[in-house]
Amino acid sequence: MKLLEQFFDIRIKKSKYFYLLLVYIFFLFSAAYVHNNNIAYIVLFFTISFLFINLFLGRKNIKNIKLIPLSYERAFANTPFKYKFLLQGEGFDIHIHNKVIPILEKKEVIDLEYKFKKRGEFEIKDEIIYSFYPLRIIKFLKKVPINKKIIVYPQIKGKSLDDTFFKSKDLLGQRDDFEGLKSYEIGDSLSLIHWGSFAKGEIASKKFSFLNESKNLIFDIDNIDGDLEFKLSQLTKWVIEAYKKGYNFKVKLKNIYLDSKVGIDEILKKLALY
């Protein structure tokens, strides 16, 4: 099989049906040799020819399949996220991760799920595409290079802004005017839910202006209890919640100050590589 792999430049694995085929070939050869049965020789010849045709079709089916990385969601440690790829080519019974594409016609956009246990910079080096086409006797595998680096942000973990900061009225000022309703987002306080909209089958939350909106929230790593990883996770949670609510804020990492004006992704990147 290794010689076949080198010849076909595609990895080959035997399926359970392959062993049944070997047993079948052995009995055919025994019948042909012992009884000098010409019909058994002919059937044996066609069976072996059939196997090589399977190898040829299987290799051709998967040889020109390409996997092109497009974009990925924000990646957080210990949390599944999706990477969008363009699967390009023509083939049958294409498998990748837990996805099965019965018929691939030219191109198809797919989402592959990844998960990294730690924060930092990582690289997706390659992926394996495989197929059992045409007869599930042999599994054909092709390694596709990806070579894409991704930044994995700290895990989102800790107390919410409402439980930590907004219990003190002088941080953002007191609520002033009711401005209207907005779509409810994960992280919004339950006290802000507009229950009238909930009764109508929609979930909205109330939006208020503040008397002292110009004052920034300051997230200081030294004011958080716990080890470094928990501190970074807590900062990540606060940064995301403040960004969703539209608050101005600053993150203090020892002697480093990060202002919300630089953008949330730049801040999360600093936390990931800190």
Disulfide bonds with the S-S distance in Angstrom:
none
